[in-house]
């Protein structure tokens, strides 16, 4: 499987370079299993409830490799920055990936990409997974920069002893409840705002609304997260998700 890592990663890097420039009509739904998860590892979850325009999931103990906060007015640009930096020395030795980057107008090294390729303390190569998530943190106003954190799901085989790396952080999620809305097409700065507002509206007056609002009172907690599953070469059947954290414990689940 390790031999296929550069190919898979080249697709992901192309996604991060082109995201938002290939239009497709967005269709909203829930309960769609991302086809990508038939090919590469995705975190497992329990489906708690399917509602009108949302679903509630419980993720049990997942581990993510996460960037430090990135200041930007654009989620698309912040997601790209989370993977890119100015060092080209590593990638210049990988012709297939270099060719992909040149074709798509982006030629530079990669933060999380380098981590996956072995630029970590243990010098381990990591299998590609999905989704890549972008966490949107609160900003001071509509014309201010927001903070974003970009995360890569660590495969189960690496979770017992996650490889540390300079500039990246290992995050362990315990039992985590999420309200989720799915949408298709390519992620843009515009449609993520629309979809996040739609998810919030669909949760209004539900038993889950207080738990969502409670989680957002903490200034260090994300407003929402954007999960992206697909490569840029998949023009149909694309699945993206808006995630909102719900602050509750198993014993406090609505009945």
N, C-alpha and C positions, 0 to 999 in steps of 0.2 A: 504493500500500500504506500510505503514512503516514496516510491518513485513517482506516484501520481500527485504528490503534494504541490510541486511547482505549477502543474497544469491547473489544478483546482484554484490555487492562489492567484494565478494570472487572471482567471475569470473574476474573482472577487475584486482584484485591484482595478480591473476594467470597469466593474460596477461602480466603484468609488470615484473613478475619474469621469464617468459619463452620467452618473445619476442625475436625474432632473432634466435631461435634455432630449429624452425620447418619450414623446407623449403617448399615452394610452388612456382610454376612457376608464375611470376608476369605478369599480363595482364594489359595493359594500356587502359584507356577509359575515357570518360566523360559522364555526364548525367545519372549516376547510382544513384538511391536513396538507401542509406544504409538501409538494412533491420532492423538494430538495432533501427532506428528512428521510426519504427512501434511499438516498445515495450516501449521505454523510450523517454523522451523529448530531442529534439535537437533544436538548434537555427534555426529560420526560416530565409529565405533570398529570394531576388528577383533575378531571372536569367536574366542577362542583355544580354549576348551573348554566343553562343557556337561556338568555332572556331576549327581549326585543332589541336587537342591535348590539348586544354585548354577550360575553360569556365570562364566567368566573372560574379561574384556574388556581390550583395549589401546586407550586413547585417545591419539591422536597430536596433540600440540601444541594444546591448547585454552586459551582465555583467559576468565577470569571476573572480574566486578566484585563485590567482597566487602566486607561490613561489618567493622568492628572487633569483637572478641569481646563478646558479650552475656551477662551473668550472669543466670541464671534457673534455677528448678527444673523448668520446663516447656518442652519443645521446641516445642510448639504456640504458647505465648506468645512465646517467643524468635523464632520465625519471623515472627510478626506484628510484633514490635518491630523486626525487621530491615527492615521496609518502612514502619513508621509512625513519625512524630514529631509534634510539636504545631503545626507551621506549616500553617495552612489557606489561606494566601493564594493559592497556585498552583491548588489543586484547586477553589476556589470559582468559578473562571472556566470550569470544564468541567462543564456541567450534566448530561451523561449519566453521568459518573463520580460526581459528587456525588449524583445520585439513587440510584445503585447503593449507595453507601456509607450513605446515610440508611436505605434499605430494610433493609440488613443490620446496622444498629445501630452503624456505625463511621463517624465523621466527623472525619478529620484528614489531614494531609499525609503524604507518603511518602518515605522515604530513597531506596531503589532506584527507586521509582516516579518521583520527581522527576528522578532521573538519566536514566531512559529518556525522560522527556518533554522533556529538554533542559537540565535544571539541572546542567550540567557545563561544564568550561572552554571547550569548543568550541561550546556551545549547540546540540548536535546531538540530534535526536530519534532514538531507537534502536528498531528493530523488536523486538517481543516474541519471546521464544524459550522453549524448555523443555529440561530441567527447571530448576526452582528447587531448589537444594540447601541443606540445613541440615547443617552440620558439627558433630558432637558431640565436644567436647574432654574430656580426662580431668578428673574431679572428685576431691576428697579423700575422699569417702565417700558412702554411699547417701542421707544426709539433707542433703548439702551442695549448694549451687548448682553447676551445671555451666556451662561456657562454650560458646557457640554462635556460629558464623559463618554468615551467610546469603549466598548467591552467586547471581548472575544470569549465564548464559552469554552472552558477547558475540558477536553475529553476525559471520560471517567478513568481511563488508564493512567492519567497524569494527576488525578485529584488527590491521591494519598500523599503525594510529595510534590506540590506545584513548583515548577522551576521559577525562582525569583529573577528579576531583571531590573536594571537601573532605569528609573523613570516610569516604571509600570507598577501597578499595585494588584495584589491578589485579594479578591473579594469573595467571601463565603456567604452565600445566602442560606439562611436556615429555612424553615417552613415559611414560604412566602405566598401570599394571596394576591392575585392580579385580576383586574377587570380588563378585558381585551376586546378590541374591535379590529376586524380585518378589512383590508382594502387592497385592490389590485393596482396594476400600473407601476410606473417608476416613481419613487419618492421625490417630492419637490418641497421647497420651503412653504409653498402655498397649501398643498394638499395635506400635509401633516397637521397644520393648524385647523383646517376644516374637519378632518377626521377626529382630532382630539376633542374639538368642541362638540361634535356629534356623539362621541362616546360619553362625554360628561352629561349631555342632554338626555341620553338614553338611560343613564343611571339615576337621574333626578327622581325623587319620590319612590325609589326602591329601598329595600332593606340594606343595600350595600352602600348607599350614598354617604351615611355618617362615617363609615370606616374609610372611605376614599378621602373625605374632607379632613378627617383626623390626621391622616398620613401627610397631607399637604400643609399642615400648620407648622411643621418643622421647617425652618429656613434651609436646612441642609438636605432636605428630601426632594427628590425630583418632582416636577409637575407632571411629567409623563415620560415614557420611553418609546422609542421607535425601533421596532425589530424588523430587520431585512434578511430575507432568505435566499433570494435568487441571483443568478448571474445575469449580466446585461444581454446575453444572447437568448434569453428566454422571453419572447415577446408576448406569449399568452400563458395563462395559468399562473401569473405572478401573484405571490402572497406577501403582503406586508402587514404589520400589526402595530396598533397603538396599545401600550400597556400603562395602566395606572395602578399604583400600589394601594392595597387595602390594609389598613392597620387593624388587624384582629387576630385572635388566637383561636385554636380549634374549639376550645370550650365556649367561645363567644360567637360561634357561627349562628346566623339566623336560622330559625326553625319554622 
